Amino acid sequence: MKIYHKKNFAAGLFFTLLGAAYLVLFLVKGEVRPKSVLFCVLSLLIGPGLLLRSLDRGLSYQDKIDERDERNLLVKLRAKSLTCSIIQYALLGACVLCTVGALLYQNNPE
């Protein structure tokens, strides 16, 4: 059995072990929280799926193409750029509001 996509294999192994650790923790402690159950179920669904994708030649090839596709990279870069611009202007607005508030408070501290 050959591993075709090592990054997916490592992530799948991590999520599978995390889900198994949650199961062991549930059995040892006997305390079950809904949030922990959700994390356990998600990690046990994601982990084996990634493991299977990393061991299949066709699916691994498709994952590698998706990672390196220029259009996908362009969309990611545009989204990050827009996010950074929005955060930058929001922080600038917050700084202006804080400055105006400080000036108003300084003039009339009551």
C-alpha positions as CSV (number, residue, x, y, z in Angstrom):
1,M,0.0,0.0,0.0
2,K,1.5,3.3,-1.1
3,I,0.9,6.7,0.3
4,Y,0.3,9.1,-2.6
5,H,-0.5,12.3,-0.7
6,K,1.6,12.6,2.5
7,K,0.0,15.8,3.7
8,N,-3.5,14.3,3.6
9,F,-2.2,11.1,5.2
10,A,-0.8,13.0,8.1
11,A,-3.9,15.1,8.6
12,G,-6.1,11.9,8.3
13,L,-4.0,10.1,10.8
14,F,-4.1,13.1,13.2
15,F,-7.9,13.4,13.0
16,T,-8.4,9.6,13.4
17,L,-6.2,9.5,16.5
18,L,-7.9,12.6,17.9
19,G,-11.3,10.9,17.5
20,A,-10.0,7.7,19.0
21,A,-8.6,9.7,22.0
22,Y,-12.0,11.3,22.5
23,L,-13.7,7.9,22.5
24,V,-11.2,6.6,25.1
25,L,-11.7,9.8,27.2
26,F,-15.5,9.2,27.1
27,L,-15.0,5.7,28.3
28,V,-12.5,6.6,31.1
29,K,-14.3,9.7,32.4
30,G,-17.9,8.7,31.8
31,E,-18.7,12.3,31.2
32,V,-20.2,13.1,27.8
33,R,-20.6,16.7,26.6
34,P,-22.4,17.6,23.4
35,K,-19.5,19.7,22.2
36,S,-17.0,16.9,22.7
37,V,-19.3,14.4,21.0
38,L,-19.5,16.7,18.0
39,F,-15.7,17.0,17.8
40,C,-15.4,13.2,18.1
41,V,-17.9,12.5,15.4
42,L,-16.4,15.1,13.0
43,S,-12.8,13.9,13.6
44,L,-13.9,10.3,13.0
45,L,-15.6,11.3,9.8
46,I,-12.9,13.5,8.4
47,G,-9.9,11.4,9.4
48,P,-10.6,8.1,7.6
49,G,-11.8,10.0,4.6
50,L,-8.5,11.8,4.3
51,L,-6.6,8.5,4.9
52,L,-8.5,6.8,2.1
53,R,-8.0,9.8,-0.3
54,S,-4.3,9.7,0.4
55,L,-4.0,6.0,-0.4
56,D,-5.9,6.3,-3.7
57,R,-3.8,7.3,-6.7
58,G,-6.6,9.1,-8.6
59,L,-8.0,11.0,-5.7
60,S,-4.6,12.0,-4.5
61,Y,-3.7,13.3,-8.0
62,Q,-7.0,15.3,-8.0
63,D,-6.1,16.8,-4.6
64,K,-2.7,17.8,-5.8
65,I,-4.1,19.4,-8.9
66,D,-6.6,21.4,-6.8
67,E,-3.8,22.6,-4.5
68,R,-1.7,23.8,-7.4
69,D,-4.3,25.2,-9.7
70,E,-3.6,28.8,-10.5
71,R,-7.3,29.8,-10.5
72,N,-7.8,28.4,-7.0
73,L,-4.6,30.3,-5.8
74,L,-5.9,33.5,-7.4
75,V,-9.3,33.2,-5.6
76,K,-7.6,32.5,-2.3
77,L,-5.3,35.5,-2.7
78,R,-8.2,37.8,-3.6
79,A,-10.2,36.6,-0.6
80,K,-7.2,37.2,1.7
81,S,-6.6,40.6,0.2
82,L,-10.2,41.7,0.6
83,T,-10.3,40.3,4.2
84,C,-7.1,42.3,5.1
85,S,-8.5,45.4,3.5
86,I,-11.8,45.1,5.4
87,I,-10.0,44.5,8.7
88,Q,-7.6,47.4,8.1
89,Y,-10.5,49.9,7.5
90,A,-12.4,48.6,10.4
91,L,-9.4,49.1,12.7
92,L,-8.9,52.5,11.3
93,G,-12.5,53.4,12.0
94,A,-12.2,52.1,15.5
95,C,-9.1,54.2,16.1
96,V,-10.8,57.3,14.8
97,L,-13.8,56.6,17.1
98,C,-11.6,56.1,20.1
99,T,-9.7,59.3,19.3
100,V,-12.9,61.3,19.0
101,G,-14.2,59.8,22.2
102,A,-11.0,60.6,24.0
103,L,-11.1,64.2,22.8
104,L,-14.8,64.6,23.8
105,Y,-14.1,63.1,27.2
106,Q,-11.1,65.4,27.7
107,N,-13.1,68.5,27.0
108,N,-16.0,67.5,29.2
109,P,-15.0,64.8,31.8
110,E,-18.4,64.8,33.4
